């Protein structure tokens, strides 16, 4: 490994400030706090590493013992340095170190698992350390995280199609707890600006009226990302909510060929 590898990886112009829009809103809020910290008032910049050299280096070590390769990495990238320690954290993005073979399948035993891949116990990295020999091997079953997400969305869409039938724009058939229901839906009210007076000052506030969803048994409104995702999954649209529901009769289930 080249001696200045950490410079090649780290020394790159940082990206734009994270949270800058929220910081600007806090600075412009006359009714907000009188004093703001540097990060709260101006946002923070994140590192912009160029990880391609690290990936190429690890691929060039295929067939070598991982212990020797890791020793070379530690010799060139000092974990006592905060910035260089961050590079060590990215090593797990390219190679699975703690691996076992169970039922003929590679299983990642490490804790560096991506949250959206936890449903799959296999190795998602391009490389892995052979648990029998300690050598670096190429993962023949490697799939990019984009492909993982695409396959996951496809499975979710297939499962949803088996639990939902859209009759028209106001009627949806849903399978809830192994029981089919006929659900009447409606669109949520659009969010609107209203004028308010706070401490003698006129201000505009965006208000979204809530409606009670009989399926989810709670109030929902526009602008709630979690609620919109759930609405899209249940009713096929993010701006819908359930007005009423009733259990379907057996003859209706047969008529719609639900079973």
Helices and strands as residue ranges (DSSP letters): H 5-10, H 20-28, H 38-42, H 52-59, H 66-76, H 82-91, E 95-96, E 99-102, E 105-108, G 115-117, E 127-129, E 136-138, H 145-163, E 164-168, E 171-176, E 179-187, E 192-198, E 201-207, E 211-213, E 218-220, H 225-235, E 240-247, H 250-255
